[in-house]
Amino acid sequence: MKYLHLVWTGLWRKRVRTTFTALSVVVAFLLFAMLQGIDTTFKQVVNEGRLNALLTSNRSGLPLPMADLSKIEAVKGVTQVTYRSLFVGDYQSRRNIVIVAAIDADNFFAINPTFTVAPEQLVAFQRTRTGVLITESLAQRVRWKVGDQVPVHALNAAKKDGSSDWTFDVVGTFDIPGSPVREQSLILMNYPYFDTARARDEGTVQTYQEVISDASQATAIGNAIDQLFTNSGYRTYTQTEKANAQGQLAQLGDLDFFVEAIVGAAFATLLLLTGTTLMQAYRERIHEFAVMKTLGFSDAAISSLVVGEAIVLTLGAALIGMLLARGLLPGISNLTGGQLPGLRLPWIVFFAGIGTAVLLGLVSVVPAAWRARRLTIIEALAAH
């Protein structure tokens, strides 16, 4: 700590060069934190998928008849079944995109225990045909409260009356503690209201959700469900929640590869840049180091000053970049209207970034620190 002033002074002796180098480090770690934050959030969503919960849908996205419900309930190993349909809408403008899920109010929350709602609000939801439950994050963002009557303009769910405007009564809020999905702009409505008011596909659902008694039999039970509808015009495809989440993530491509490739390329370039900058700074200060050694500074002390400047530069700039990412990720989530829910920078990524910044500083400064340690006074004076 006693050399901190010397480190800081040496670092800023060339302000323009230091500023641009620091900005490069900030951008690199901003990119690192943003990509890792997105990747980690998606993986968390996948890991939350259950192995004892199945999802049944049509591979082509076609709706499934409600008549399938009783057949699925009769499959051996299936203990509970619920269903849902979705549509996308907006509130007042396209900036406020919302996802509306028409659910089976009687069974949905029993099958999805991670969704928490106050008992009295659940009762109000079940008794109010036009009632909706909304995420707490959505309530805060658009300033809805219990008792409000709110309009939602559907983008893909026209009504029988020719309009696409759905009017709902807010009867409560729900939460999904610890899940990134809690940040999603999600509305839960009653399926009967949706089914009788929509213009087409009446008497159908998009997805059936089943809870099974034995997770180890998930594949067998899923196959049994699908075999029921092999010769049907609405063939089904059943998989676990976890497999479904993994499949959706796979549609984005090999996210790990893209993240590692982009971050790796950025850090490789940054290593060359900082290494070159620190070596240039060392050459400009050879005479200064000779004077310091004449005044009694040891080889280790001089080398430590060079290393200290590198670490302060990379660590300080990296912290700025990651803090920027930590502030930007939730904002990006909000701007997408919850389509990318719960984006954030996990602490494990933050601390990994700190370690990477320190390592980057140490590796890039090795040539300059080694030369500073071996520098003799006579060689230094002769160089000038």
N, C-alpha and C positions, 0 to 999 in steps of 0.2 A: 504493500500500500504506500510505502514511503516514496516509491518511484512513480506513483500514479501521475503526478504533475508532469514529470518528464515524458511519460508515455503519451499523455494527452497533447502536450506541446509538440512532440515529434510527429504525432499523427497528423496535425493540422498545419504543418509548416508549408505544405502545398495544398491549399484549401480546395482549389478547383479539382485537382486530381483525386483527392480524398472524397470529395462530394460525389463525383461521378462513379467512383468505385463503390462507395456506400450505396448509391442508388441501384447499382447493378445487383448488389447483394440483397437489397430490399425487394426488388422485383423477383429475383430467383426464389427467395423464401416465401414471398407472397404466393407465387405460383405453386410452390411445394405444399404450402398449408391449404390452399384452396382445393387442389386436386386430392390431397390426402383426406381432407375433411369430407369431401363428396364421396370418395371411395369408402371411407370408414362408415359413413352414415348409411350407404346402400348395403354394406355388409351387415350392419346391425339389423336392418329391416329383414334381411334374409335369415339371420340367426334367430329372429323372433318367431319365425314360422314354426308351427307345431307339427310333430310327426303323427299325432293321434287325431288330427283334424284334416279332413279331405275336402277338396273343391271339385265340383263336377260342373263342366261347361261343355260347349260345343267348340271344336277346334277352329271352325270357321267364324265363330262369333255369333252364330245364329241363336235366337232365343229358344228356351226349352219349355215344353208345355207344363203347366201346373199339375196336370194329370200324372206326371212322373213322380210326384212327391210320395204318394202312398206306396208305390213300387220300391222306391229307395228306402223308405222307412222299414220295409219288410225284409231287407237284406240282412242276413245273419252277421252280427258283429257291429251293426250300426245302432247306436244308442240314442242319438238325437239328430234331427235334421232341421235346417232353416234355409231360407232363400233370400235373394236380393236382386234388384236391378239398379242400374246406375244411369244417370245422365249428367251432362256438364251444362252449367249455366253461368250467368253473371248477374251481379247486383249493381245496377245503375250504369256501369261501364265495363268494358272488357278488361280493365285493370283489376276488377274484383271478381276473378274467376272462382267458382265454387263447384264442388262435386256433391251431387245429391244422390243419396242411396235410399231406395225404397226397400224397407226391411219388414220382416215378420216381427212385429213388436213383442209378441208373446214369447218367442224362443231365442231371438237374436242375442240378448244380453246373457242368457244362461249358457249359450254356446261360446260366447266371446267374453270371458270374465275379465279380460284386461280393460274392457270398456267400463268405466265407472260412472254411475249416474245416481243422483239422490232418489231414494225410493218414492217420495211424493211426486217428483218430476217424471219418473217413469210411469206412474199411475196416470198422471195428467196426459202424458204422451199416448198411452194406450186408449184413453177415453176421448181424446180430441182427434177427430178425423183429419183435420188439416194441421195438426200439431207437428212441430219439428223439434229435434234436439240438435244443438250445434256445438262445435268444439269451442272451448274457452278462448283459444287464440283468435278464432274468427269473430267471436262476440266482442273482443277487445278491439280488433282491427276495424270492424265496420260499425262498432258502437250499438250493437243490438242488445236488447235485454228482455228478460222474461215478460210476456204480455204484449210485446210488439207484434204487429202484423206486417210482414215483409214480403215484397215481390221478388221473384227470381225469374229472369228471362232464360228459358231453356235454349240451348244451341242445337240439341239433337233429340228433343222430345216434345213434339207438337201436341196440342190438346184437341179434343173432339170439336170444341167450339171455334176452331180455326186459329186460335192464338197460341203463342208459345210462352205466355206469362203465367207463372204459378204463384199463388198467394198462400203464404204459410203463417201460422201462429206460433211464435216462439214460446215453448212451454218449459224449456230447461236447457241445461248444458251438460256435456259429458266430457270425460278426460280419458287419456290412455297413458297413465304415469310411466315415465321412463322410456317411452317409445318416440322415435322421430315423427311418427304419424300424428302425434298429438298436435303438431304445428300445421297440419293440413286443414284447408278450408273445406271441412266436411260437414254436410247436413244429413241428418237421418230423418226420413219421412215415413209415414205409414203406407205400406204397400197397397192396401185396398183403395186408398184415395188415388194413388198413382195409376193403378190398373184400370179403374173405371173412368178416369178422366182423359187418359192418353188416346191419341187418334189411331194408333195401330199396335199390333202385337199384344192385344188384350188376352189375358189368360196365360201369359208366359212369364218366365223369369230369365235372367241372364246366368245366374250361378246358384247351384245348390251347395250348401256347406254341411258336412256331416262330421259328427264326433263318433269315434269308434272305440270299442272296449279294449283293444289290444293293438298298440302301435306297431308291433312286429308283424302284424297281419295286414298292414296298410295296402301293400301291393295286391294281395289276394282279394281283399274286400273291394278295392278300387276296380279290379278286373271283373268281379262279380256284378258290380253296378253297371259297368259298361256293356257287359254281355246281355243285360236286359234290353238294351236298345240297339243291338247290332243290326237288326233288320228294320229299324225305325228310320223315318225321314229326319229324325233329330238325334243322330248318334252322339254319344257323350264321350268325354275324356276326363278321367278322374285321376287326381294326383294329390299328394300331401301339400299342406300350406307351404312347407319349406321348399319342396321341389318347385312349386308354382312361382315362389319368389325368386328362386335361382334361375328359372327359365326366363322370367321377365328381365332379370339382370343380364342374362346371357345375350338378350336381344340387343343390348347396347354394345356388344363385342367384348373382347378380353380387356376389361377395364384395368385390371392390375398391370397388364403389359403396357397399355397406353400411358398410365400414370408413371410407371417406372422408367419407360423410355423417355418421356418428356422431361421428368425431373432429373434423370441421369444425364441427359444432354445439357440441360441448363447448368447443372453443378459441374460438369466437366469443363464447360466454357468458363464458368465462374472461377474454377480452380486455376486455369491458365491466366485469366485476367488478374486475379489477386496476386498470384505468384509473380507475374511480370511487374506489377505495380510495386510490390514489396521489395523486389530485387532492385528496381530502379531507385527506390527511396534509399536503399542501403548504399548504393554506389554514390549517391549525392552526399552522403553523410560520413564517408570514410574519414575525412579530415577531422570531423567533429568527434568521431569515436576515438581517434588517436589522441585528441586533446583530453577526452574523458579518461582514457587509460593512463595518461600522464598524471592526471589528478588523483589517481588511485582506484578507479573503478576496475573491478576484476573482469576477466574474460566472461565468466558466468553472468555477471551483472549486465554487461553490454548485450550479451546474447538474450538475456531475459527481457531487456527493454524492447528488443526487436520482436520477440515472440509476443510480448504484452500488447504492442501496437497492433499486431495482426489479429489477436483474439478480441481486443476491444472493438476493432473495426468490424470484423465479421459477426461477432455476437451481438453488438449493438444494433447493426443494420438488420440482422436476422430477426431480432425481437420486434423491431418496428414492422417488418414485413408480416410476421405471424400475428401480431396484434391487429394489423389492418385486416388480415384475413378473418380473424375471429369476429371482427365487427361487420365485415361484408357478407359473410355466409348467411346469417339470419335474414339480412336484407334481401339477398337473392331469393331465398325461400319465400319471403313475403311477396316479392315482385312476380313470382310465378304463380301466385294465388294458391300456394300449397301443392302445386304439381311436383315440386321437389321439397317434400316436407322435412322439417327438422334439421336442416343443414347447419352444422356447427363444427367447430374445431375441437376434437377431444383432447383432454389434457395429455394423454399418452403421445399424441402426435406433436403437441406443443413441446414437450420435454425431449422428444426424439429430435425435433428441429434444433433445440438448444445444443444437444450433443453433436449434431451434424455441423452446426456453426463452429463450435470449438474445434472439431476435427478438421474442418475446412481451413480454419486459421492456422492450425499447427502444420498441416501438410503443405500449405502454400508458402509458409515462411521458412521451411527447413533449409533451403539453399542460402537464404540471406542470414539466418541465425547461425548456420555453420561457419560461414565466412566471417561473420562478426566475432565469433568466438576465437577463431584462428588468426585473426588480424593482429599483426604486430605494429608497433608504433613506427618503426623504420619503414615498413612497407606502405603504411598509410601516408606518411609524409612524402615518400618517394612518388606516390601516385598523384600528387598535386604539384 
